[in-house]
């Protein structure tokens, strides 16, 4: 994308944005299906009660809205890092306020699950709107209808790049969250929750 913008290859940039948006959507659908399946499998393996399995499966819907790879890239390419910070802060503040209100009113666990879900989905949609808004202001219209013909020819090595960046980010996430899984596996869900709060 940076190369296409630098060399004023606007059509190639449009094709790249559409290509990456399709990848985002396909990944979100595949990851949501995998998460739902894993909830059932892990739930049986770890002996979760049916309510916990249902919570985990419903929460997996958040992944479906995680279409933020391309919008985040757009914001970075056009030097709109403040929008990324704005989205992160807004989501965190929204979560905090909603959780405090729920806690004061003695809400149950399901309420907290839906608060977390709602805030995460709102954050994803906000980043999506910010990214596409910048694209529109830069006069890149009709991106989703732009033909993908020649995408691999005009961007040699794109599939290798996609594979390695996704593998890298997945491994980073596993490493970042592995401690939570270990604490949960050894000490249980409540201890994992306390550990997450402290972390």
Long-range contacts (C-beta under 8 A, 24 or more apart in sequence): 1-73, 1-74, 1-77, 2-77, 5-77, 9-154, 10-140, 11-146, 12-154, 12-155, 13-140, 14-140, 14-142, 14-143, 14-146, 15-146, 15-147, 15-148, 15-150, 15-151, 15-154, 16-151, 16-155, 17-70, 17-74, 17-135, 17-140, 17-143, 17-146, 18-143, 18-144, 18-146, 18-148, 19-148, 19-151, 19-158, 20-69, 20-70, 20-73, 21-67, 21-70, 21-143, 21-144, 23-69, 23-70, 23-162, 24-66, 24-67, 24-68, 24-69, 24-70, 25-67, 27-69, 27-166, 28-63, 28-64, 28-65, 28-66, 28-67, 29-64, 31-63, 31-66, 32-60, 32-61, 32-63, 32-64, 35-60, 35-63, 36-60, 46-185, 52-189, 55-109, 55-110, 55-113, 58-113, 58-117, 59-113, 59-116, 59-117, 61-117, 61-121, 62-117, 62-120, 62-121, 62-124, 65-120, 65-121, 65-124, 65-125, 66-124, 67-124, 67-128, 68-124, 68-127, 68-128, 68-131, 70-131, 71-127, 71-128, 71-130, 71-131, 71-132, 72-127, 72-131, 73-131, 74-131, 74-132, 74-134, 74-135, 75-127, 75-130, 75-131, 75-134, 78-134, 78-138, 80-130, 80-134, 83-127, 83-130, 83-131, 83-134, 84-127, 86-130, 87-123, 87-126, 87-127, 87-130, 88-123, 90-123, 90-126, 91-119, 91-120, 91-122, 91-123, 91-126, 94-119, 94-122, 94-123, 95-119
